[in-house]
Amino acid sequence: MKPRHLIFATALAVATVGCTSKTAEEGSAGTETDKAQAVDSLQQKLDMYTTVRLNTDISKLTEKERQMLPLLIEAGKIMDKLFWYEAYGKGDSLLAALESDAAKQFVKINYGPWDRLNNNEPFLPGVGPKPAGSNFYPADMTKEEFEKANLKDKASLYTFVRRDDNGKLITVPYHVQFKDDVKKASDLLKKAATLAEDAGLKKYLTLRAEALLTDNYQPSDLAWMDMKNNTLDMVIGPIETYEDALFGYKAAHEAYVLIKDQEWSERLAKYAAFLPELQRGLPVAANYKKETPGTDSDLNAYDVVFYGGDSNAGSKTIAINLPNDEEVQLKRGTRRLQLKNAMRAKFDKIMMPIADELIADEQQRHVTFDAFFANTMFHEVAHGLGIKNTINGKGTVREALKEHASALEEGKADILGLYMITQLHEKGEVKGSLEDYYTTFLAGIFRSVRFGAASAHGKANMVRFNFFKENGAFERDEETGKYRVNYAKMREAMNKLSEKILTLQGNGDYAGVGNLLNEQGQVDAKLQADLDRLSKANIPVDVVFEQGVEVLGLK
């Protein structure tokens, strides 16, 4: 079978966007008009993003830390290349077939010809639906064929499923598929490790360099958990499974290069210690909260100076909760990294304009950056609450829920993050008013649902919006089209949804989660009209970055 990317590249050669192919029979004016309209449409899509320069004050870094940054960024660029292959195939062939700058820019933002903020709808002519399994599996493979295949590592996070010369399914480890590229990235990390002045960072970079060559990431995950005093940090490798919408098995490559904000980090350090107490108080039956979350969890604030691969595709992450390895989580907890500069950019350029448009005038003063930061932070902390293994022998929650696992886990983290804030506020451990956190939470739903139902975060937000709506957590003023939070009912809805999600996870209820996402993960006509108002007001949906050594003032 001809590879999908070659089929598309061939089709694109005669496409109207950015191409000059035209038959003699075609009307010149009509063709040029179609091309102009297509380019205008893509420009409108580009206008959904606002550009942000990704920089920070590096004057406090040591000389060796400044020397490390270009090495880490270069390794991150390699992850970007690997994600292109995972998300689409041969991205170079796709980009080379385009002449329109708008088309090229939008393809780069989306790592392919499917609009990630519009349910992965194709935005170039001649392109079919995005394969649910992206490029992790053969395009013609069915779920049934995969399930029947007797391959011991077919569900591994770190293997591609391919066909041999006889058409039989086989697996190819990432480190074999990407042999040359991971060797280059590994060498860069090893070189950076020689410059590292912090022992924990040196150990992590050395072990992560080895992991890229072997696909054995647990030792480096544990080393990453041990880092406490490092100023520079890096997340690199195949990590999240969102890109695999077929099964949710395959991890995609990404990278972040980070600089710790020591002052903000000190303010956050105390919260992880409350996890066991909050776990015991979860609003769900005892057998769904019997696991004990790790208390070694680390909570810090960073400025991010580079995004690559999966983290840079479509909507940009503003907080990180890792590792994903359930064994590491239960033994040691996780680290939560708040990306402060990216978060501030989204709040100023997106959240505040949304609040002006959609939040009732008298409640707009409750939309604050501190509440936005806290809601985002406790979302990440809340990943550590709840249950990682089903209570009925179905394995881990991720294994049992398959492609639905990510969306439900994001929904859990959102709602339990608000639960944590509520509980800690009552204990006097969180400052400010609950009205700030609840109102900012609602404004945050409007921000995130614009990412589209193809996004795990977007789908989770829609489930929550519809659940809150049904339970009276907010009202919409029909005259102004603005929303007003009912704080008492929002708290009640928060507890009800928390119980529902934790029960579905603990039961490994694949069908039940599918029904929840299908029934309540949709945008209705009234909400869509309100979201369209945001677009008409030219409020961006998300950000794109100017980033790299030049932006940082490094050579």
N, C-alpha and C positions, 0 to 999 in steps of 0.2 A: 504494500500500500504506500502511496506517495505520502511523505510526511506532511502534517498539517501546515507547518510553517512555509513549506515550499508551495503548497496549493495556494496559500494566501498571497505569497509574494508574486505568483504568476497572475492571480486575479487582480492584484493591485496595479500591475503594469498597465492595465487598461482602465483603471478607476479614474473617476473625475477629479478627486481631490489631489492636488499637487502633481498631476501628470499631464503630459502633453499629447497623449495618444488620442487621435480623432479621425474617424473615417470620413471619406469625401462626401458621403451622403448626409452626414450630420450637419445641422444648421450651426454655423459658427457662433451666432449670437446666443442661441439657446444653450450651446455647450459652455460658452464662457459665462453665461448667467448662472448655470448650474454650478460651475466651479466656484464662482464668486459667492453664491449662497452657501455652498458647503464650507468654504473657508470662513465666512462670517459666522456660521454655526459653531465651528471649532473655536473661533476667537471668543464667542460668548461663553463656551465651556472653560476656556482658559481664564476668563475674567472671574470665574468662580473661586479662583485662588488668588491670594495676595502674597507678594514676595517679601520675605524677611531675611535680613543679613544675619547669619548665624555666627555671632562672635561673642567674646567675653574679654574681661581684663586678664591678660596673661602676664602682667608685670610682676605678679607675686610668685610665678613659677621659677624654679631653679633652671640653670642653664641646661642641665641634662634633661629635665622635663620638657623644655622647649625643643630639644633635639629629638625627643621621643615622638612628639605630636605628628610630624610628617610621616614617620614610619607607621604609626597606628592608622592614620588616615589612608595611607597607600594600601594597607592590608584591608581596610574597610571598602575601598574601591573594588578590590577583588571579590568581596562578598556581593557587591552590587552586580558584578558580571555573572556570578553564579546564579543569583536570583533571577536575572533575565532569562536564563535557560530554564529554570524551574517554572517560571510564570508563563512563559511563551514559547521559547525555543530559540531560534537564531534571530535575536533582536537586530543585529547588524543588517540582515537581509531586509527586514521590515523597514528600517529607517532609510536604507539606501534607495528604496523604491518610492520614497516620498520627496516631493519638491517643495511643498508648502511648509513654511516655517511653523505655522500654527499647528499643522498636523504632527510635525516632528516633536514639537514641544509637548503636545498633549499625550502623544505616545510615550514619551519619556516619563512623564508624570505617572502614567498608568502602567508602565512596563508591559505594553501591549496595546492592542486596538480596542480594548473594552473599558468602558468608563466605570471606574471603581466606585464613584459616588452616585452612579445611576444604575444600581443593580447589575453592574457588569454588562450593560447593553453595548453592542458594537457601535463605534462612532465613525468607522470607515466603510465605504462601499465594498461589497464582495466578501464581507466577514460574517461568519455564522456565530452562533452562541459560544460563549467561552466554555471550554470543557470543564466539567465540575472538578476533575482531577488535575487541572492545569496540565503541566508537562511531566508530572510524576508517573503517569501510567500511559500505556498505549491509547491513542484516541479512540480506537475501535473496541476496547476492552469493556465488557459489561461487568456489573457487580457480581452477577452469578458466576461468571468465568473466574473472577478473582477469588470468590469464596471457595470454589471447588479446587483451585490450584494448590498442590501440595508443595509449598515453598516455606521453609521454616522461618525465614526472615522477611516474608512479604509484608507484614505489618510493622516492620521496623521503622523508626523515625528516619533512618539514614540510608534507605535503599530506594533506588528507582525500580519500577517494574517495567520490563521491556520484553520484546519477543526475540527468540533466536532465529536462525536461518530457516527453521521449519515452522515458524509461527507459534512456537510454544512459549508460554510465559516464563520468564527468568527474572532474577533480581540482580541489580548492579549496585554495589556499595558506592556511596557518595565519594569516598576517598579514591576509588578506582575511576569513576566517571570523570572526576575533576583532578586527576593526579597532578598535572603540571601546575594548575592554579593554586591548589592547596599547598603545594611545595613552596611556591613563591610567598604566599601569605604566612606560612609557617616560618620561613626564613626571616621575614620582616618582624614577626613577633619575637623571635629569638634575639634578633639584633636589638630590639627595643628593651628586652629583658636585661641585656648587658648594661644598659644605661640606667635601669631602674634603681633608685636609691632606697625605696621601701622594699623590705624583704618579702612581704606578702604579695605585692604586685609583681616582683621578680619571679616568685614561684608560680603565680597564676599564669603569667604570660608564657613561661617555659612549658607548663603542662598543657596550656591551650594550644600552643604551637604543635605539640605532639598529638593532641586530640584531633586536629585538622587532618593529620596523616593517617589516623586509625579509626576515626568515628567512635572512639571511647571517650565520652565527655564527662563522665561522673567524677574522676579524680580532679579535673580542672574546675568543675562546679563546686566541689568541696573546698578547693583552694580559694575560689572566688568568695565563698562564704567566710573565709578566715580573714580577708582583708579588712582592716579597720582604720588604718592611719594614712592610707594612700591619698594623694591629691588627684592624680590622674587615674582614670578607670577606662575600661573598654568592655563592651559586650560584643562578642563576635562568634559566628558559627551558624549552623542550622538550629533554629530555636522554636519559633512558633509554628503551629499547624493550620492556621487560618486559610492558607492558600490551597490546601487540599480540602475542597468542599465535597469530595466524593466519599471519603472515609474519615478525614481528619487524622490520618496516621502520619503523614509525611511532613517533616520539619523543613522550613525554608531558610535560606541563608540571609543574614542581616548583620549590621554593625552599627554601634554607637561609639563615639569617642567623647569622653566626659571629663569635666573638671569640677571637683567638689567645691561647693560653697560651704566652708567650714562653719560660718556663723549660723546660717539657716539650719544646717545639719544638727547642731547642738540643741536647737529648739525642738527637734523632732525625735531625739534619741529615746525618750522615755516611753513612747506609746506601745512598742512591741511587747513590753512586760505585761500589759493588760490582756493579751490574747487568751491565755487559759481561762481567766475569769469571765471574759466576754463569751467564750465558747460555751461555758457552762450555762450561761444565761440565754442562749439562743432560743427564740420562740418556736421550738419544734420538739417532738418526742425525744426521749433520752437516747434511744439507740441510733439517732441520726446525728448526735453530737458527742459520741463516746471517744472519738479520736482526740488526742491532745496536741495542739499546735506547738511547734518548736518556739522556744523563747529566745533563741540566739538571733532572731530576725533583726536585720539592720535597716534603719530608716534614715535616708540622707537626701539632701538637696544638691543638685548639680546644674551646671550650665553645660548643655550639649553643644559640641562644635562640629559634629559630623553625623549624618544619617546615611546608611547605605542599604540597598537591597530591600527586603520585606518591610523594614521600618520606614522606608522612604516612599513606599508605594501608596498613592492615593492620600487618604487621611493620615496625618502624622501623629505618632504616639507622643504623649506629654508626660507619661510616667511608665515605669518598668517594674515588674514583679517577677523575679527569677531566683533560682532555677525552676524549671518546670518538672524536673525529675521528682516523682512522688516520694521515692525513697529518701532523697536528700531533704525534701520538705519536712517529712515526718521526723527525721533525725535532727535536722539543724534549722528548720524554718526556711525563710527566704530573705532576700534583700529587696527593699523597695526604694527605688530611685525616682525622685521627683525632678523633672527637667524644667527648672524654674524659668529660664529665659524663653523657652518655647511656650511654656504655659502662659507667661505674661503676654507674649505676642498674641496668642489666641484670645485671651481675655480682652485685651484692649481693642483688637481689630474685629473681633467676631462676637464675643459674649455681650459686651455692653451695647452694641447696636441692636442685637437681638432683643435684649431686655427692653430697650426703648420702644421697640416695635410690638412686642407680644406680651409683656408683663404689665399688669394693671399699674397705673401711674403711682398710686399710693404705696405700692410694694416694691417699686424699682429701687428704692434706697437700700433694700435688703439684698441686692445683687452686688457682692463685693469680691475683690480678688482673694482676700484671706479665706472666705468661704469656698471659693472655687478651688483654691490650692488645697484646702482641707478635704473637700469632697473627693478630689482627685487622689489625694494621698491615702485617705481611708479606703477608697476603692481598692488600691493596691494592697493595703494591709489586710483587707477583708478576704483576699484570695486565700489567706492562711486559715480562715475560719471554715467551719462546716465539715465536709466529709470528702475524703479522697478515694476511699474504697467502698464499694457497695456493701449493703448489709445482708445480701442474699446470695453471695457467691458468684456474682457476675463479673468479678475482677475490679479493676479501677473504674472510677466514674468515666474517665476519658475513653477507656476501652468499651464500656457498655453503651455509651451514648454516641459514639462514633462521630459523624460529621455534625451532630447537634451539640457536642460537648462544649465547644468554644463559646457559642452564643449563650448557652445557659450559664456557663461559668462567669461570663462577663455580666450577665444579669444578676447573678448571685453577688458578685463583688460590688456592683453598684448599690444594691439594696442593703446589703450587710454593712457597707461603708456608712450609709446613712444611719443604720441601727447603731453602729459603733459611736458615731458622733453624738447621737441622742443619749446613749448610756454614759459616755464619758462627760458630756455636758452636765448631766445630773450629779456626777461625782465631783464637779468643779475642775476637771482636768482639761476641758476645752473651753476657751473663752469666747466672748461674743454672744449673740442671740441665736436661738434655734431658728427664728424666723429668717435670719440671714442664710443659714445652711439649707433650709427647706426651699426658700424662694430661688436661691442660686441653683439648687438641684433641679428644679423645674426648668429654669432657663437653660441648664445644661442638657436636658433632654432634647429641647428644640435644636440645640447646636449639633448634637450627635445623630439625631434621626436624619439629618440632611446627608449623612454619609451613605445612606441607602440600605435597603434590606439585605444586600449581598454582603455587607460588613457584619461581623459578629457583634460589634459594639452597636451598630445601627439597629440590628434586629432586636437585641436585648433592650435597647431604649424604647422601641415601639411596643414591645410586650409590656414594659413598665408603664408607658404612657396610657395604653388602653386599660390596663388593670387599675391604675389610679383613677382614670376617668370613670370606670364602672363603679368605683368605690367612693366617689365624691371627693377625692383629694384636691381637686381644683374645679373651678367653674369658669366658663367662658362667657364674657359679656358680649351678647349678640350685637349690641350697638357699636361698641368700639373694636370688637374682635380681639380683645386682650384677655389674658388669663389671670385669675386670682386664686392663690393657694388657700385651702381650708386646712389649717395647720393640725387641728385635732384629727380630722379624717385622714390626712396624709400619714400621720403616725400609725393609725389603725391599719391602713392599706399596706404600709411598710412591713408590719409584722405578719399580715396575712400572706403577702407575696413571699416573704422570707421563708415561711413555713412550707409553702407550696414548692418553691424551688429546691429547698434542702431535701424534701421528701422525694421529689422526682430524681434527684441525684443519688440519694441513698438507695433507692429502689432500682437504679439503673434502668429506668422506665423509658426506653427508646421511643416507643409509640406515643406515650404520654407527652414527652417533650416535643415530638414532632407535631402533635396536635396543638400544643400550646403555641409553638412558633408559627404554625400555619394560621391559626385562628386569631391570634392577638399580635402577631408580628407584622401587621399590615398597616399602611397609611390610608386612612379613609379620606373621602373627598374634601371634607371640611378642613381637616388638618393640612391636606395638600394645598388647599387654597391659602391657608395661613403661611405655609412654607414658601409658596410662590410670592407672597408679599415681601419676604426677606430678599428674594432674588431681585424683585423689581426695585427694591430699595438699595440694590447694589451692595448688599452685605455679603462678603465672601464666605464660602463654605469652609475653606481650609487654607493652609499656607504651603508655599514652596520656598525652598531655601537657596540663597546664595551662600555657599560654604566652601571650605577648603583652606589650604595654607595661606593663600593670598588674602582671603578675607580676614584671617587672623593676624596678618602682617608678618608672616613667617616666610622664609625662602625655602 
